[in-house]
């Protein structure tokens, strides 16, 4: 939003933007005050990260109005938890959208810009955790971080994560995604001084309780330096990692 505001001010000074259009643009501060959807376009100025839309449960019509308002404001767009059917419906009206299928995320069809100095690493315990790991990975990229990923490095074969030990300290933050018993973040935190954000997933058999067993394992980790987000919340981990990375940059 800061860059968008600077462009609007420059346009006003140069005569490319009318006073009427500029006042209409300012009318969306601190949020767009519509009856059903109130988008927070002031958030980037307050927190350094723009509003991200949680797409689950939203209708195509609601999403259409959200995308339209983001386009009107010239803001970067990131919508999580979107299925291909709703994306296909939106793509007809907004051809500039991009769908990241594994992550179930919609963004504008342009590459992410790395604005933070440090790098983030996303790990997953197994291939079954990929959707959540990809949500973290794509979110991290579009929140302005250089981001790497290494999947299927769970504790059933410790040699896999041990093979990465030398490079773990090269990252500003590590996001460790795991289901089942959720042991991966504890092992990673025992191998590195890098802060670890643990993401429990709902992957597992009955006693996994939809991710609760992994969540409790991570909360009760003996290894220090671990923070834990909610079950399947890849975006939340990427957001927290971004805040840490910005402070380190």
Secondary structure as the mmCIF struct_conf table of DSSP 4:
data_model
#
loop_
_struct_conf.conf_type_id
_struct_conf.id
_struct_conf.beg_label_comp_id
_struct_conf.beg_label_asym_id
_struct_conf.beg_label_seq_id
_struct_conf.end_label_comp_id
_struct_conf.end_label_asym_id
_struct_conf.end_label_seq_id
HELX_RH_AL_P HELX_RH_AL_P1 UNK A 2 UNK A 14
TURN_TY1_P TURN_TY1_P1 UNK A 15 UNK A 15
BEND BEND1 UNK A 16 UNK A 17
HELX_RH_AL_P HELX_RH_AL_P2 UNK A 19 UNK A 26
TURN_TY1_P TURN_TY1_P2 UNK A 27 UNK A 28
BEND BEND2 UNK A 29 UNK A 30
BEND BEND3 UNK A 35 UNK A 36
TURN_TY1_P TURN_TY1_P3 UNK A 41 UNK A 42
HELX_RH_AL_P HELX_RH_AL_P3 UNK A 43 UNK A 47
BEND BEND4 UNK A 48 UNK A 49
STRN STRN1 UNK A 53 UNK A 54
TURN_TY1_P TURN_TY1_P4 UNK A 56 UNK A 57
HELX_RH_AL_P HELX_RH_AL_P4 UNK A 60 UNK A 73
TURN_TY1_P TURN_TY1_P5 UNK A 74 UNK A 74
STRN STRN2 UNK A 78 UNK A 80
BEND BEND5 UNK A 81 UNK A 81
HELX_RH_AL_P HELX_RH_AL_P5 UNK A 84 UNK A 93
TURN_TY1_P TURN_TY1_P6 UNK A 95 UNK A 96
STRN STRN3 UNK A 97 UNK A 100
TURN_TY1_P TURN_TY1_P7 UNK A 101 UNK A 104
STRN STRN4 UNK A 105 UNK A 108
BEND BEND6 UNK A 109 UNK A 110
BEND BEND7 UNK A 116 UNK A 118
STRN STRN5 UNK A 119 UNK A 124
BEND BEND8 UNK A 125 UNK A 126
HELX_RH_3T_P HELX_RH_3T_P1 UNK A 127 UNK A 129
HELX_RH_AL_P HELX_RH_AL_P6 UNK A 130 UNK A 142
TURN_TY1_P TURN_TY1_P8 UNK A 143 UNK A 144
STRN STRN6 UNK A 146 UNK A 150
BEND BEND9 UNK A 152 UNK A 152
HELX_RH_3T_P HELX_RH_3T_P2 UNK A 155 UNK A 157
HELX_RH_AL_P HELX_RH_AL_P7 UNK A 158 UNK A 162
TURN_TY1_P TURN_TY1_P9 UNK A 163 UNK A 164
HELX_RH_AL_P HELX_RH_AL_P8 UNK A 165 UNK A 168
TURN_TY1_P TURN_TY1_P10 UNK A 169 UNK A 170
BEND BEND10 UNK A 171 UNK A 172
STRN STRN7 UNK A 173 UNK A 178
TURN_TY1_P TURN_TY1_P11 UNK A 180 UNK A 181
HELX_RH_AL_P HELX_RH_AL_P9 UNK A 184 UNK A 189
TURN_TY1_P TURN_TY1_P12 UNK A 190 UNK A 191
BEND BEND11 UNK A 193 UNK A 194
STRN STRN8 UNK A 195 UNK A 200
BEND BEND12 UNK A 202 UNK A 202
BEND BEND13 UNK A 204 UNK A 205
HELX_RH_3T_P HELX_RH_3T_P3 UNK A 206 UNK A 211
HELX_RH_AL_P HELX_RH_AL_P10 UNK A 212 UNK A 219
TURN_TY1_P TURN_TY1_P13 UNK A 220 UNK A 220
BEND BEND14 UNK A 222 UNK A 225
STRN STRN9 UNK A 226 UNK A 229
TURN_TY1_P TURN_TY1_P14 UNK A 231 UNK A 232
HELX_RH_AL_P HELX_RH_AL_P11 UNK A 234 UNK A 248
#
